[in-house]
Amino acid sequence: MKPKPLDLWDIEQKLGEIMAKKKFPYCKVSAKARQEILNVLLEEVMQKIKQRIKSACEFYLRYKDNPELLVKEYPEFKEEVEQFRILSLLTGKYIHGNYYDYDKYNEWLFKLAFKDDEIQILIAQQLKSACEFFLRYKDNPELLVEEHPEYFSYIYKFEVIGDCKNVLVYNDILIDADQYNEWLFKLAFKDVFKENDSES
């Protein structure tokens, strides 16, 4: 393949295609909600990818052709860097001074700088955490308030006045379960459902 400059738009498109094909087993949501979640995650992931690429480039450029500086600032790489020192063909010992095979060293450094950045793990962790939050407190406002007292005042917004098919009991008042669960879902995925009020 012919080398070409970094194209973040292409990465974003391919990542979007991959994410759209993935089935997220953590929670069952509508296709529209899943698409909104994927769009927000894609935006966050692209920001992290850009940051990671910038950081990796800065790391590589700082230590390229400079193994001594790498070892000085990251002593944990001393053994790896030693393998790039040049041995004398006559004595089999290292040549006096710091002589390195810079081509091999720079190749190793590049792989080190651009190693797997665990973006997929990050996405899975964020989705799993949000879904676990929703599933833990779904239909259970008492547990939510017990573990997250900062949401105490929100529960009373869902008090039933009149008829309601799906009701929960919280502190001797009736709560509209559907409204509570919808609010809880939006809270769990608050970055997807950016609200103008203080609920998020």
C-alpha positions as CSV (number, residue, x, y, z in Angstrom):
1,M,0.0,0.0,0.0
2,K,1.3,3.4,-0.9
3,P,2.2,5.6,2.1
4,K,-0.1,8.6,2.7
5,P,-0.6,11.3,5.3
6,L,-2.7,10.6,8.3
7,D,-6.4,10.9,7.5
8,L,-8.4,11.2,10.6
9,W,-11.6,11.5,8.6
10,D,-11.0,8.1,7.1
11,I,-10.3,6.6,10.5
12,E,-13.5,8.2,11.8
13,Q,-15.5,6.7,8.9
14,K,-14.1,3.2,9.4
15,L,-14.5,3.4,13.2
16,G,-18.1,4.5,12.7
17,E,-18.7,1.5,10.4
18,I,-17.2,-0.9,12.9
19,M,-19.2,0.5,15.8
20,A,-22.4,0.5,13.8
21,K,-21.9,-3.3,13.1
22,K,-21.3,-4.1,16.7
23,K,-24.1,-5.4,18.8
24,F,-23.9,-4.0,22.3
25,P,-25.1,-6.8,24.6
26,Y,-25.1,-4.7,27.8
27,C,-28.6,-3.2,27.3
28,K,-31.5,-3.4,25.0
29,V,-32.3,0.0,23.6
30,S,-34.1,1.3,20.5
31,A,-32.2,1.6,17.3
32,K,-32.5,5.4,17.5
33,A,-31.1,5.5,21.0
34,R,-28.3,3.2,20.0
35,Q,-27.4,5.4,17.1
36,E,-27.3,8.5,19.3
37,I,-25.1,6.6,21.8
38,L,-22.8,5.5,19.0
39,N,-22.5,9.1,17.6
40,V,-21.5,10.5,21.0
41,L,-19.1,7.6,21.6
42,L,-17.6,8.1,18.2
43,E,-17.0,11.8,18.8
44,E,-15.3,11.0,22.2
45,V,-13.3,8.2,20.7
46,M,-12.0,10.4,17.9
47,Q,-11.0,13.0,20.4
48,K,-9.0,10.4,22.3
49,I,-7.5,9.0,19.1
50,K,-6.3,12.5,18.1
51,Q,-4.8,13.0,21.6
52,R,-3.2,9.6,21.5
53,I,-1.7,10.2,18.0
54,K,-0.4,13.6,19.0
55,S,1.2,12.2,22.2
56,A,2.7,9.3,20.3
57,C,4.2,11.6,17.7
58,E,5.7,13.9,20.4
59,F,7.1,10.8,22.2
60,Y,8.7,9.4,19.0
61,L,10.1,12.8,17.9
62,R,11.6,13.5,21.3
63,Y,13.5,10.2,21.5
64,K,14.2,9.5,17.9
65,D,18.0,9.0,17.4
66,N,18.4,9.7,21.1
67,P,18.4,6.5,23.1
68,E,20.4,8.1,25.9
69,L,17.6,10.6,26.6
70,L,15.0,7.8,26.5
71,V,16.9,5.8,29.1
72,K,17.5,8.8,31.2
73,E,13.8,9.8,31.3
74,Y,12.5,6.2,31.2
75,P,15.0,3.9,32.9
76,E,12.6,1.0,32.6
77,F,13.6,0.8,28.9
78,K,17.3,0.4,29.6
79,E,17.5,-3.3,28.8
80,E,15.6,-2.9,25.5
81,V,17.7,0.0,24.4
82,E,20.9,-2.0,25.2
83,Q,20.1,-4.4,22.4
84,F,20.7,-1.7,19.9
85,R,24.2,-0.8,21.0
86,I,26.9,-1.8,18.5
87,L,29.3,-4.5,19.3
88,S,32.9,-4.5,18.1
89,L,33.4,-7.3,15.5
90,L,36.9,-7.9,16.8
91,T,36.2,-8.0,20.6
92,G,32.6,-8.8,20.8
93,K,32.2,-6.0,23.3
94,Y,30.4,-2.7,23.1
95,I,32.4,-0.1,21.3
96,H,33.7,2.6,23.6
97,G,31.1,5.4,23.7
98,N,27.5,5.2,22.8
99,Y,27.1,3.8,19.3
100,Y,23.8,2.5,18.3
101,D,22.1,0.9,15.4
102,Y,19.8,3.9,15.0
103,D,17.7,2.4,12.2
104,K,16.7,-0.6,14.4
105,Y,16.4,1.6,17.5
106,N,14.1,4.0,15.7
107,E,11.9,1.2,14.3
108,W,11.5,-0.2,17.9
109,L,10.8,3.3,19.3
110,F,8.1,3.8,16.6
111,K,6.4,0.6,17.6
112,L,6.6,1.5,21.2
113,A,5.2,5.0,20.6
114,F,2.3,3.7,18.5
115,K,1.4,0.5,20.4
116,D,-2.2,-0.4,21.0
117,D,-4.0,2.5,22.7
118,E,-6.8,0.4,24.1
119,I,-9.6,2.5,22.5
120,Q,-11.8,-0.5,22.1
121,I,-11.5,-1.4,25.8
122,L,-12.3,2.2,26.7
123,I,-15.5,2.1,24.6
124,A,-16.6,-1.2,26.1
125,Q,-15.9,0.0,29.6
126,Q,-17.9,3.2,29.2
127,L,-20.9,1.4,27.6
128,K,-20.8,-1.4,30.3
129,S,-20.7,1.1,33.1
130,A,-23.6,3.2,31.8
131,C,-25.7,0.1,31.2
132,E,-24.9,-1.4,34.6
133,F,-25.9,1.9,36.2
134,F,-29.3,1.8,34.4
135,L,-30.0,-1.9,35.0
136,R,-29.0,-1.6,38.7
137,Y,-31.5,1.2,39.5
138,K,-34.2,0.4,37.0
139,D,-37.5,0.1,38.8
140,N,-35.6,0.7,42.1
141,P,-35.6,4.4,43.1
142,E,-34.9,3.5,46.8
143,L,-31.6,1.8,45.9
144,L,-30.7,4.8,43.6
145,V,-31.2,7.3,46.4
146,E,-29.5,5.0,49.0
147,E,-26.4,4.8,46.9
148,H,-26.6,8.2,45.2
149,P,-28.4,10.6,47.6
150,E,-27.7,13.5,45.2
151,Y,-30.7,12.3,43.1
152,F,-33.1,12.3,46.1
153,S,-35.0,15.4,44.9
154,Y,-35.5,14.1,41.4
155,I,-37.6,11.1,42.5
156,Y,-40.5,13.3,43.5
157,K,-40.8,14.7,40.0
158,F,-42.3,11.3,39.1
159,E,-45.0,11.2,41.7
160,V,-48.3,9.9,40.3
161,I,-51.2,12.2,40.2
162,G,-54.2,10.4,38.7
163,D,-54.2,7.1,36.9
164,C,-51.0,5.3,35.9
165,K,-50.5,1.8,34.6
166,N,-46.9,1.2,35.8
167,V,-46.3,2.3,39.4
168,L,-43.5,2.0,41.9
169,V,-43.6,2.8,45.6
170,Y,-41.0,5.1,47.1
171,N,-41.3,6.4,50.7
172,D,-45.0,5.8,50.7
173,I,-45.7,7.7,47.5
174,L,-46.5,6.3,44.1
175,I,-43.9,6.9,41.3
176,D,-44.6,6.6,37.6
177,A,-42.2,3.8,36.7
178,D,-42.1,4.6,33.0
179,Q,-41.1,8.2,33.6
180,Y,-38.6,7.3,36.3
181,N,-37.0,4.7,34.1
182,E,-36.8,7.0,31.1
183,W,-35.2,9.7,33.2
184,L,-32.8,7.1,34.6
185,F,-31.8,5.9,31.1
186,K,-31.1,9.5,30.1
187,L,-29.1,10.0,33.2
188,A,-27.1,6.8,32.5
189,F,-26.3,8.1,29.0
190,K,-26.3,11.8,29.9
191,D,-23.6,12.6,27.3
192,V,-26.0,11.3,24.6
193,F,-29.1,13.0,25.9
194,K,-27.7,16.4,26.7
195,E,-30.5,18.2,28.5
196,N,-30.9,21.9,29.1
197,D,-32.1,21.4,32.7
198,S,-30.2,20.3,35.8
199,E,-31.2,16.6,35.5
200,S,-28.1,15.8,33.6
